[in-house]
Amino acid sequence: MSDRILSMNLATTRGAWGFAEAVDGCLRLGVTAISPWRDQVAAIGLDEAANIVRSNGLRVTGLCRGGMFPADSAESRQKNIEDNLRAIDEAAALGADCLVLVVGGLPGSSKDIAGARQMVADGIAAMLPHARASGVPLAIEPLHPMYAADRACVNTIDQALDICAELGDGVGVAIDVYHVWWDPNLAAAIARAGREKRILAHHICDWLVPTTDLLLDRGMMGDGVIDLKAIRAMIEAAGYHGPQEVEIFSRDNWWKRPGDEVVRTCVERFETVC
Amino acid sequence: MSDRILSMNLATTRGAWGFAEAVDGCLRLGVTAISPWRDQVAAIGLDEAANIVRSNGLRVTGLCRGGMFPADSAESRQKNIEDNLRAIDEAAALGADCLVLVVGGLPGSSKDIAGARQMVADGIAAMLPHARASGVPLAIEPLHPMYAADRACVNTIDQALDICAELGDGVGVAIDVYHVWWDPNLAAAIARAGREKRILAHHICDWLVPTTDLLLDRGMMGDGVIDLKAIRAMIEAAGYHGPQEVEIFSRDNWWKRPGDEVVRTCVERFETVC
């Protein structure tokens, strides 16, 4: 491996491992950076998770995830913000590089996507003072447009950068190749993200052809059509040289395999095709 | 029904009807505009299809479809262009308002989406003289980004308009709500399409939550989350007042129902939610 850093998003080994097993497996295979999910941290307990991180000198490249801001009542939106404030505390306790935000889609039976997008900007604004005070950068993750209705109504890097520009310091973008590889404006958007000092994370996996499930059929790097090296070159040219984090949701393939095989494959592919 | 015009894309009744049955069914329910697919026309024969169109005074709002330009050899790309030239002749014989282009995705095992996009622009340029001479406008249909790999690497209205600007007269865009509803830049892109006189077609259906298949799970208007009236207002404000064409691929629902029920439902929803 070069001086590039591979981080394992622990969703990738979700089929095989909880938090502690995943840390053991990663260390066994030479991976010293992770990005856990809140439910995985909660299952072992935040204090114990933070202990494991510290005692092993792990880098936590992100905590997944905050967000899910839109809701059809002010009370529900406030509850969502309160949950996001707890997520900031968890990210701080783990020493995470950022809190990843999957911002949420249309609330209830709404068809008002512009309204949902405003709820997202308002929600991030509401949590931002606590994030700044806690030293936890917020990483807006634009999700693929196929998730606009039910998962994230922020769907391009440019759109996320516009929100960042409105909100000021302490917020940036997580660039996941799966969500943005198709964007005709990708090169310019990544360059802009660099100029505006907003790149907080770089997630990798692959787009399979065919894709059989909208959510749970992501591919291992090299098994799909994304030109991972070309996108890495754009991100590096934009000034980001941080970890590449492998995040693969794969219900019928990688989640059914032993954790060691999954991590070993990620390490191999990271060296050859990323 | 107001003076708005409903057109039935004959994919919508594909489960029940061929070309002639679909025309009978549409006329029975007061629909006098259609948009057939080339395989449906071929099955009955081009001359017979054109006869049915003329003798019934039908409007043909489009022929589906040309396109599919990228290929991994110059010879294959040339074959694709020749097939597109035949599609222009078929559209002319039917008196279609336009030939709809689904431009194609990545050729072979390529990961070069910029290269595929150039093949698309080159392919349209190659067929454009014949289209102009035949009086058949070419309608580039930007497809949802989830089809970028295997179906169409033109994925936003703005991207299609950039291609149009490069190519000159005789080419425009088909705006299908299913493909573009999520676009953060939708209102501006539609306004631009109007200013540049490029709007050739307006397709409608709905985005279901959840969507269970990437291709064949489109919804009936009103059953999903797309704000159809809001998008129609954008399109009308941009100066387009032509037909709204219903195009629903629905393997497990609408394609299993009797054609009369499908068309009747389209007519009802057109009047109430579109």
Interface residues (C-beta under 8 A of the other chain):
Chain A: L106 S110 K111 D112 I113 R117 H144 P145 M146 A148 A149 D150 C153 V154 N155 T156 D158 Q159 W181 W182 D183 P184 W207 V209 P210 T211 L214 G224 V225 I226 D227 A230
Chain B: L106 S110 K111 D112 I113 R117 H144 P145 M146 A148 A149 D150 C153 V154 N155 T156 D158 Q159 W181 W182 D183 P184 W207 V209 P210 T211 L214 G224 V225 I226 D227 A230
